[in-house]
């Protein structure tokens, strides 16, 4: 067994340093120790080249039991810790995130594939999440309820729920992990997190920074392994009192069912199929430019990516010309290439998934206006793709593509587009472009989604709630709602 009690930094880059040599030293993190050797490992590959950049150790059953015991023991004291101490640690992690952003971002690009600029933005913006939770955790208030009798005192206390288990995805490996960790630790909970095995470097880096910031052993634990096995074991444990999951709808429903079976609360941020509605009074060229940039961000592997484009008939041709022009400017290449504006798909399996959407579109009479095919034979590169003339029941219009596919369709009027936008069981995010206050009000009232963005992309900030409705999830992360899933409500009544 290999252990390191102190954080270990990856070596500085130079011209002779290979990707594998500079990549994060992967490990479990249990009870304040980094643990690596004598375990089953899996290869971590660069999706741009196929190169193995790291070996990820899987947790044994004994490791999971140790993590559960450590989290339970640590909760006994952490739940009574001062909010000022929790705030101090979170602020220190924010500082370390900014200091180490360049190296953390490079490792995200190596194992996940997104461009270095996007990875850097993810890390630096997430420092704000640490700062936000550091401030808000000092303001977790209860209240006094006026009594009916003069000798009675009634109070409401907000207390940490206990040991939490979190499961986070590969598309935003730093962002999704730090949101959950910051909320749990700030609330006074302890956590066991299983991050994405395909892109693990960000979660290990987070553990190293919390370790360096002085977080007590056992408050945060990181485990890796076969996702279904880890999640089932942790959720069934009586030690775990709350789970938080970000990922696909089918997996989310399975985990929510398991949590419900054991009467455990759950926060679920699941998939989406976000409508983007462009009304004929919109600033068409601006809408086309913004939507093209946001659509192909992270190669479309974003749960809130615009994925169904509805454009009013009067400006449809004009919008399509501008949208195609902007799409064709997207340069696909290695995320480490500063000229690249879109990297590869994160997994090899995503390429045939894109091809399946394309084939179904063609069979249903759709037109491929640009893209529609794999790029090269090395790496998981797929061309930014725009499709038109698709029926609403085609595969890409009903199933989340999670890739660089943009199906576009005209609409006649407000009632029609709201009906089509709300026709699916998804309800995560949505986008509207209009200069009409009437259209804007109708859209924000009529769209069935947890987030509605009008004329810009203003979601996912530290101070704003992030979450969906319908099949897209339960609960929110961020904003003043951020601690709701990690706190219990206790009513106290006392008579003199």
C-alpha positions, 0 to 999 in steps of 0.5 A: 500500500502506498500512502502520502500524508501530504499533498503531492504536486505534479511536476512543472512543465517543460519541453521534455515533459510528456503528458503522462509525466506532468499529469496529476498523481492519481489516488484515493483520499481517505481519512486524510491520506492519499492512497494509491498502490496494491489495487486494481487500476484503470487507464486514463486516456487522452481523448485527443490522442488515445495516449494513457496519461494516468493509472487510477486506483479503484477502491476495495471494499475495505477502502469504502468501509474505511471511508464510511467510518472516517466520514462518520467519525469526522462528522461527530466533531465537524458538525459542531465546527465554527462557521468561521473555520469552515469559511476559512478553509473554503476561502483557502481552497479558492485561493489555491484554485486560482494559484494552481489553475494552469496545471489543473486546467491542463490536466482536465484537458488531458483527460477530458479533452475540452480546450485549455481556455475552457478548462482554465475558465472552469477552474477559475470560475469555480474559485468563486463557488468556494468564496460564495459558500465561504460567505453563505455558510456563515449565514445559515440561520434558524429563527424564533417563532412567536409563541401563543403563551408567554412562558413558551420559547419556540425555535427552528434550528438548521442542522447538518444532515450527516454523511453525504455521498456525491457522484459527479460527471466527467464533462465538468469534473472540477465544477460539479465536484466543488459545488457539492463539496463546498455545500456539504462542508460549509453546512457542516456535513462530511462527504464521500465523493466518487468522481468521474473515472474517465477524467479524475484529475480535477477531483484529486486536485480538489482533495489536495487543496482541501488537505493543504487548507487544513481540512480535518481528516475524514471530512472529505474522502475520495473513492474510485471504482465501478460506478454502479458498485460504488454507488450501490454500496454507499447509498445502502450504507446506514452511515450515508444520510444524503446523496447528490448526483449529476448525470444522466436521467436513467442513472439518476432515476436508479439512484433516486429509487435506491435512495428512496428505498432507504429514506435518504434525501437526494439532490439530482441534477440530470440531463436536459434537452434545452430549447433555444427560441429565436423570435422574429424581433430578436437581434438575429446576428447576435443570437446566431453568434452567441448560440453557435459559441454556446452550442459547441462549447465543450463539444456540446457535452454540456447538460444545459447546452442548447439542443433544439433550435426553434426559429420564427419563420420570418427570420429563419433563413437569415438566422440560418445563414448567420448560424452556419457562418459562425459554426463553420468558423469553429476550429476542431483540434487538440484542447492543448492547441491554442488555436482550437475552439473545440476539442474532441468528444470525451469518450470513443463511444460518443462518436458512434452515438453521434453517427446514430443521430446523423443516420436517423436524421437522414432516414427521417428526411433531415438535411445535414447543412454542415458537418455530420462526420468524424474528423480523422482517425486518431482521437474522438473528433467530430465535426460541428453539425447543423441539421434542418428539416427534421420532424419533432419525433426524430431521435435528435429532437427527442433524445439528448445528443450530448455532442456537437449537433444542432437541429434547427426548425422553424415555428409560426407563433408563440403558442406553437413554440411553447407547446413544442418546447415543453413537449419532452420530459426534460426541463433543465434549461432554456434560451430565448432571444427577443426584444419584445417584453410580451414574448419575454414574459410569456416565455419565462412564465410558459417554459417548463424549465428550471432555468430560463435565459433571455437574450444571454447566458446568465446561469450557473453563477455561484450566487444563482440556483442551478437545477431542473424540473420534470425528469431533469432533476430535484433540488438546486445547487448554488445561490441561497438554496445551495445548503437546503439539501444538506441541512435538516430542520429541527423545531424546539419548543420549551416551556418555563 
